[in-house]
Amino acid sequence: MAYRLFIANKNYSSWSMRPWVLMKALDAPFEETVVPFDGEGVQTAFEAFSPTAKVPCLHDGDTVIWDSLAIIEYVAEDHPAVWPGERCARAWARSASAEMHSGFSALRHECSMNCALSVELGTLSHALEKDVERLEALWCDGLARFGGPWLAGERFTAVDAMFAPVAVRVRGYGLALSEPASMYVQRLLAHPAVADWITQGIAEPWVDEPHEADCIRQRTVLEDRRA
């Protein structure tokens, strides 16, 4: 039986993006169910499939797995290629993934994901500056330590999927990074699974006004790819 992955709008849902991109990259079969955001921030429709009323949520028969990182670990039990094969690289990838999962709060809160928009961010807050500095250090460490082109070595793995929405944010808000980190962003955006998600997100018929407002915040919109 194939997995069934419940997600929200691809244009906005960074957490949904992570397991979706990973399973696409692995060619792991799954059925996709998109339940759009309701425009009011309540998301009661999510209660029908998720115990936390949040996305993503994976169903495997009667087994329900919520939270992106838990889904990734569950999928890894059937697909070992989720993580790097070498123990040191695997430990680093898990640590970096967990850091993304629990950290970078300023990046998430000040740079809401939107596949369609590029926005002039202006002066970065101190907290966002610190997140960008840490992002730079983390990515450059992985690329140098394991030789690239992906964060933990030659293969695209879960740690790259965890940072795929960050690449969308870097492009959308024009965040300045060093050449190695910028090149990694371009590789992420060009990965077939990542590019497919972004294309589908831009083509979606739904516009969720709270997410749009959180992205723009009286900033100047430089590009709307939906146009």
C-alpha positions as YAML, in Angstrom:
chain: A
units: angstrom
residues:
- id: 1
  name: MET
  ca: [0.00, 0.00, 0.00]
- id: 2
  name: ALA
  ca: [1.35, 3.43, -0.95]
- id: 3
  name: TYR
  ca: [1.64, 6.21, 1.56]
- id: 4
  name: ARG
  ca: [-0.99, 8.94, 1.62]
- id: 5
  name: LEU
  ca: [0.46, 12.37, 2.30]
- id: 6
  name: PHE
  ca: [-1.84, 15.20, 3.37]
- id: 7
  name: ILE
  ca: [-0.48, 18.64, 2.59]
- id: 8
  name: ALA
  ca: [-1.67, 22.24, 2.31]
- id: 9
  name: ASN
  ca: [-1.04, 24.81, -0.43]
- id: 10
  name: LYS
  ca: [2.29, 24.24, -2.14]
- id: 11
  name: ASN
  ca: [2.76, 27.97, -2.53]
- id: 12
  name: TYR
  ca: [2.91, 28.53, 1.23]
- id: 13
  name: SER
  ca: [3.36, 25.29, 3.18]
- id: 14
  name: SER
  ca: [7.07, 24.89, 3.84]
- id: 15
  name: TRP
  ca: [6.54, 21.98, 6.23]
- id: 16
  name: SER
  ca: [4.46, 20.10, 3.65]
- id: 17
  name: MET
  ca: [7.20, 20.67, 1.09]
- id: 18
  name: ARG
  ca: [9.87, 18.79, 3.01]
- id: 19
  name: PRO
  ca: [8.53, 15.20, 3.00]
- id: 20
  name: TRP
  ca: [6.87, 15.67, -0.41]
- id: 21
  name: VAL
  ca: [10.16, 16.69, -2.04]
- id: 22
  name: LEU
  ca: [12.04, 13.91, -0.30]
- id: 23
  name: MET
  ca: [9.63, 11.17, -1.38]
- id: 24
  name: LYS
  ca: [9.59, 12.51, -4.93]
- id: 25
  name: ALA
  ca: [13.38, 12.50, -5.00]
- id: 26
  name: LEU
  ca: [13.41, 8.90, -3.75]
- id: 27
  name: ASP
  ca: [10.67, 7.78, -6.16]
- id: 28
  name: ALA
  ca: [8.80, 6.53, -3.09]
- id: 29
  name: PRO
  ca: [5.18, 5.96, -4.16]
- id: 30
  name: PHE
  ca: [2.58, 8.03, -2.37]
- id: 31
  name: GLU
  ca: [-0.88, 9.48, -2.87]
- id: 32
  name: GLU
  ca: [-1.05, 13.25, -2.46]
- id: 33
  name: THR
  ca: [-4.06, 14.94, -0.86]
- id: 34
  name: VAL
  ca: [-4.05, 18.75, -0.89]
- id: 35
  name: VAL
  ca: [-6.30, 20.50, 1.62]
- id: 36
  name: PRO
  ca: [-5.96, 24.27, 1.11]
- id: 37
  name: PHE
  ca: [-5.66, 26.76, 3.95]
- id: 38
  name: ASP
  ca: [-9.06, 28.20, 4.82]
- id: 39
  name: GLY
  ca: [-8.08, 31.87, 4.67]
- id: 40
  name: GLU
  ca: [-8.99, 32.45, 8.30]
- id: 41
  name: GLY
  ca: [-6.13, 30.73, 10.13]
- id: 42
  name: VAL
  ca: [-8.34, 28.12, 11.84]
- id: 43
  name: GLN
  ca: [-7.77, 25.11, 9.56]
- id: 44
  name: THR
  ca: [-10.56, 22.99, 11.06]
- id: 45
  name: ALA
  ca: [-10.55, 20.86, 7.89]
- id: 46
  name: PHE
  ca: [-7.16, 19.49, 8.93]
- id: 47
  name: GLU
  ca: [-8.74, 17.86, 11.98]
- id: 48
  name: ALA
  ca: [-10.21, 15.17, 9.73]
- id: 49
  name: PHE
  ca: [-6.79, 13.65, 9.00]
- id: 50
  name: SER
  ca: [-4.29, 15.11, 11.49]
- id: 51
  name: PRO
  ca: [-4.34, 14.74, 15.30]
- id: 52
  name: THR
  ca: [-2.74, 18.18, 15.63]
- id: 53
  name: ALA
  ca: [-4.84, 19.80, 12.89]
- id: 54
  name: LYS
  ca: [-1.57, 20.66, 11.14]
- id: 55
  name: VAL
  ca: [0.18, 19.60, 7.95]
- id: 56
  name: PRO
  ca: [1.87, 17.53, 6.74]
- id: 57
  name: CYS
  ca: [0.40, 14.28, 7.93]
- id: 58
  name: LEU
  ca: [1.24, 10.83, 6.54]
- id: 59
  name: HIS
  ca: [-1.16, 7.88, 6.56]
- id: 60
  name: ASP
  ca: [0.19, 4.39, 6.00]
- id: 61
  name: GLY
  ca: [-2.85, 2.17, 6.31]
- id: 62
  name: ASP
  ca: [-4.05, 2.63, 9.87]
- id: 63
  name: THR
  ca: [-0.79, 4.23, 10.97]
- id: 64
  name: VAL
  ca: [-0.80, 8.02, 11.20]
- id: 65
  name: ILE
  ca: [2.42, 10.02, 11.38]
- id: 66
  name: TRP
  ca: [2.34, 13.76, 11.94]
- id: 67
  name: ASP
  ca: [5.20, 16.28, 11.87]
- id: 68
  name: SER
  ca: [7.68, 16.55, 8.99]
- id: 69
  name: LEU
  ca: [10.69, 15.08, 10.77]
- id: 70
  name: ALA
  ca: [8.71, 12.13, 12.14]
- id: 71
  name: ILE
  ca: [7.42, 11.44, 8.62]
- id: 72
  name: ILE
  ca: [10.96, 11.51, 7.25]
- id: 73
  name: GLU
  ca: [12.16, 9.04, 9.87]
- id: 74
  name: TYR
  ca: [9.16, 6.77, 9.20]
- id: 75
  name: VAL
  ca: [9.83, 6.76, 5.47]
- id: 76
  name: ALA
  ca: [13.50, 6.00, 6.19]
- id: 77
  name: GLU
  ca: [12.48, 2.63, 7.65]
- id: 78
  name: ASP
  ca: [11.34, 1.58, 4.16]
- id: 79
  name: HIS
  ca: [13.82, 3.68, 2.19]
- id: 80
  name: PRO
  ca: [17.33, 3.76, 3.75]
- id: 81
  name: ALA
  ca: [18.48, 6.25, 1.10]
- id: 82
  name: VAL
  ca: [16.60, 8.93, 3.08]
- id: 83
  name: TRP
  ca: [19.83, 9.44, 5.06]
- id: 84
  name: PRO
  ca: [23.50, 9.25, 4.01]
- id: 85
  name: GLY
  ca: [25.03, 5.79, 4.16]
- id: 86
  name: GLU
  ca: [28.16, 6.81, 6.05]
- id: 87
  name: ARG
  ca: [27.66, 7.10, 9.81]
- id: 88
  name: CYS
  ca: [29.41, 10.44, 10.32]
- id: 89
  name: ALA
  ca: [27.54, 12.05, 7.43]
- id: 90
  name: ARG
  ca: [24.28, 10.56, 8.69]
- id: 91
  name: ALA
  ca: [24.84, 11.99, 12.17]
- id: 92
  name: TRP
  ca: [25.63, 15.42, 10.75]
- id: 93
  name: ALA
  ca: [22.59, 15.31, 8.45]
- id: 94
  name: ARG
  ca: [20.28, 14.35, 11.31]
- id: 95
  name: SER
  ca: [21.69, 17.11, 13.52]
- id: 96
  name: ALA
  ca: [21.33, 19.75, 10.80]
- id: 97
  name: SER
  ca: [17.79, 18.56, 10.04]
- id: 98
  name: ALA
  ca: [16.84, 18.75, 13.71]
- id: 99
  name: GLU
  ca: [18.33, 22.25, 13.92]
- id: 100
  name: MET
  ca: [16.20, 23.34, 10.98]
- id: 101
  name: HIS
  ca: [13.17, 21.74, 12.57]
- id: 102
  name: SER
  ca: [13.55, 23.54, 15.90]
- id: 103
  name: GLY
  ca: [15.55, 26.65, 15.01]
- id: 104
  name: PHE
  ca: [15.76, 29.52, 12.55]
- id: 105
  name: SER
  ca: [12.64, 31.09, 14.05]
- id: 106
  name: ALA
  ca: [13.41, 34.60, 12.78]
- id: 107
  name: LEU
  ca: [13.83, 33.29, 9.23]
- id: 108
  name: ARG
  ca: [10.48, 31.52, 9.41]
- id: 109
  name: HIS
  ca: [8.61, 34.39, 11.08]
- id: 110
  name: GLU
  ca: [10.04, 37.28, 9.07]
- id: 111
  name: CYS
  ca: [10.30, 35.52, 5.70]
- id: 112
  name: SER
  ca: [7.08, 33.59, 5.26]
- id: 113
  name: MET
  ca: [7.33, 31.12, 2.37]
- id: 114
  name: ASN
  ca: [5.75, 32.13, -0.91]
- id: 115
  name: CYS
  ca: [6.88, 30.39, -4.09]
- id: 116
  name: ALA
  ca: [5.28, 33.05, -6.28]
- id: 117
  name: LEU
  ca: [6.59, 36.30, -4.81]
- id: 118
  name: SER
  ca: [9.89, 38.12, -4.66]
- id: 119
  name: VAL
  ca: [9.82, 40.86, -2.04]
- id: 120
  name: GLU
  ca: [12.19, 43.68, -1.15]
- id: 121
  name: LEU
  ca: [13.06, 42.85, 2.43]
- id: 122
  name: GLY
  ca: [14.98, 45.98, 3.40]
- id: 123
  name: THR
  ca: [17.14, 46.07, 6.52]
- id: 124
  name: LEU
  ca: [17.40, 42.72, 8.28]
- id: 125
  name: SER
  ca: [16.56, 42.49, 11.95]
- id: 126
  name: HIS
  ca: [19.35, 41.39, 14.28]
- id: 127
  name: ALA
  ca: [17.62, 38.04, 14.82]
- id: 128
  name: LEU
  ca: [17.31, 37.44, 11.08]
- id: 129
  name: GLU
  ca: [20.94, 38.42, 10.54]
- id: 130
  name: LYS
  ca: [21.97, 35.81, 13.10]
- id: 131
  name: ASP
  ca: [19.83, 33.15, 11.40]
- id: 132
  name: VAL
  ca: [21.35, 33.93, 8.00]
- id: 133
  name: GLU
  ca: [24.86, 33.81, 9.48]
- id: 134
  name: ARG
  ca: [24.13, 30.42, 11.04]
- id: 135
  name: LEU
  ca: [22.58, 29.15, 7.82]
- id: 136
  name: GLU
  ca: [25.69, 30.19, 5.92]
- id: 137
  name: ALA
  ca: [28.02, 28.51, 8.42]
- id: 138
  name: LEU
  ca: [25.97, 25.31, 8.52]
- id: 139
  name: TRP
  ca: [25.71, 24.91, 4.76]
- id: 140
  name: CYS
  ca: [29.38, 25.73, 4.14]
- id: 141
  name: ASP
  ca: [30.40, 23.26, 6.84]
- id: 142
  name: GLY
  ca: [28.41, 20.41, 5.28]
- id: 143
  name: LEU
  ca: [29.56, 21.19, 1.74]
- id: 144
  name: ALA
  ca: [33.21, 21.37, 2.79]
- id: 145
  name: ARG
  ca: [33.10, 18.44, 5.17]
- id: 146
  name: PHE
  ca: [31.43, 15.95, 2.82]
- id: 147
  name: GLY
  ca: [32.54, 17.29, -0.55]
- id: 148
  name: GLY
  ca: [29.14, 18.26, -1.99]
- id: 149
  name: PRO
  ca: [27.34, 18.84, -4.19]
- id: 150
  name: TRP
  ca: [24.67, 18.20, -1.53]
- id: 151
  name: LEU
  ca: [24.93, 18.99, 2.14]
- id: 152
  name: ALA
  ca: [25.94, 15.50, 3.26]
- id: 153
  name: GLY
  ca: [27.75, 14.31, 0.16]
- id: 154
  name: GLU
  ca: [27.02, 13.12, -3.36]
- id: 155
  name: ARG
  ca: [23.35, 12.24, -2.90]
- id: 156
  name: PHE
  ca: [20.30, 14.41, -2.24]
- id: 157
  name: THR
  ca: [19.04, 13.26, 1.17]
- id: 158
  name: ALA
  ca: [16.62, 14.31, 3.90]
- id: 159
  name: VAL
  ca: [18.81, 17.17, 5.08]
- id: 160
  name: ASP
  ca: [18.57, 18.78, 1.64]
- id: 161
  name: ALA
  ca: [14.80, 18.33, 1.64]
- id: 162
  name: MET
  ca: [14.64, 20.00, 5.05]
- id: 163
  name: PHE
  ca: [16.35, 23.09, 3.64]
- id: 164
  name: ALA
  ca: [14.48, 23.19, 0.30]
- id: 165
  name: PRO
  ca: [11.93, 25.77, 1.60]
- id: 166
  name: VAL
  ca: [14.84, 27.89, 2.82]
- id: 167
  name: ALA
  ca: [16.12, 28.09, -0.77]
- id: 168
  name: VAL
  ca: [12.69, 29.42, -1.76]
- id: 169
  name: ARG
  ca: [12.98, 32.05, 0.96]
- id: 170
  name: VAL
  ca: [16.53, 33.01, 0.01]
- id: 171
  name: ARG
  ca: [15.43, 33.70, -3.55]
- id: 172
  name: GLY
  ca: [12.13, 35.32, -2.59]
- id: 173
  name: TYR
  ca: [13.64, 37.76, -0.11]
- id: 174
  name: GLY
  ca: [17.02, 38.29, -1.77]
- id: 175
  name: LEU
  ca: [19.05, 37.05, 1.20]
- id: 176
  name: ALA
  ca: [22.77, 37.57, 0.61]
- id: 177
  name: LEU
  ca: [25.00, 34.50, 0.97]
- id: 178
  name: SER
  ca: [28.55, 33.53, 0.02]
- id: 179
  name: GLU
  ca: [29.23, 31.93, -3.36]
- id: 180
  name: PRO
  ca: [29.28, 28.32, -2.08]
- id: 181
  name: ALA
  ca: [25.98, 28.80, -0.23]
- id: 182
  name: SER
  ca: [24.41, 30.68, -3.16]
- id: 183
  name: MET
  ca: [25.43, 27.92, -5.56]
- id: 184
  name: TYR
  ca: [23.87, 25.38, -3.22]
- id: 185
  name: VAL
  ca: [20.62, 27.38, -3.28]
- id: 186
  name: GLN
  ca: [20.66, 27.24, -7.09]
- id: 187
  name: ARG
  ca: [21.22, 23.48, -7.01]
- id: 188
  name: LEU
  ca: [18.31, 23.04, -4.63]
- id: 189
  name: LEU
  ca: [15.98, 25.19, -6.72]
- id: 190
  name: ALA
  ca: [16.99, 23.26, -9.86]
- id: 191
  name: HIS
  ca: [16.48, 19.80, -8.33]
- id: 192
  name: PRO
  ca: [13.56, 18.20, -10.25]
- id: 193
  name: ALA
  ca: [11.47, 17.50, -7.14]
- id: 194
  name: VAL
  ca: [12.00, 21.00, -5.73]
- id: 195
  name: ALA
  ca: [11.37, 22.68, -9.08]
- id: 196
  name: ASP
  ca: [8.21, 20.60, -9.54]
- id: 197
  name: TRP
  ca: [6.85, 21.68, -6.16]
- id: 198
  name: ILE
  ca: [7.54, 25.35, -6.89]
- id: 199
  name: THR
  ca: [5.95, 25.18, -10.34]
- id: 200
  name: GLN
  ca: [2.83, 23.54, -8.94]
- id: 201
  name: GLY
  ca: [2.70, 26.06, -6.09]
- id: 202
  name: ILE
  ca: [2.79, 29.01, -8.47]
- id: 203
  name: ALA
  ca: [0.05, 27.42, -10.61]
- id: 204
  name: GLU
  ca: [-2.36, 26.80, -7.71]
- id: 205
  name: PRO
  ca: [-5.79, 28.45, -7.98]
- id: 206
  name: TRP
  ca: [-5.93, 29.38, -4.29]
- id: 207
  name: VAL
  ca: [-4.67, 32.63, -2.78]
- id: 208
  name: ASP
  ca: [-4.58, 32.63, 1.02]
- id: 209
  name: GLU
  ca: [-4.78, 36.25, 2.14]
- id: 210
  name: PRO
  ca: [-3.24, 35.78, 5.62]
- id: 211
  name: HIS
  ca: [-0.18, 34.13, 4.07]
- id: 212
  name: GLU
  ca: [0.05, 36.81, 1.40]
- id: 213
  name: ALA
  ca: [-0.15, 39.58, 3.99]
- id: 214
  name: ASP
  ca: [2.45, 37.88, 6.20]
- id: 215
  name: CYS
  ca: [4.83, 37.73, 3.26]
- id: 216
  name: ILE
  ca: [4.36, 41.30, 2.04]
- id: 217
  name: ARG
  ca: [3.96, 43.27, 5.33]
- id: 218
  name: GLN
  ca: [3.90, 46.64, 3.49]
- id: 219
  name: ARG
  ca: [7.11, 45.69, 1.67]
- id: 220
  name: THR
  ca: [7.58, 46.23, -2.04]
- id: 221
  name: VAL
  ca: [6.68, 43.26, -4.24]
- id: 222
  name: LEU
  ca: [9.36, 42.93, -6.91]
- id: 223
  name: GLU
  ca: [7.82, 40.01, -8.81]
- id: 224
  name: ASP
  ca: [4.67, 37.91, -8.73]
- id: 225
  name: ARG
  ca: [5.34, 34.80, -10.79]
- id: 226
  name: ARG
  ca: [1.61, 34.04, -10.94]
- id: 227
  name: ALA
  ca: [1.32, 36.94, -13.35]
...
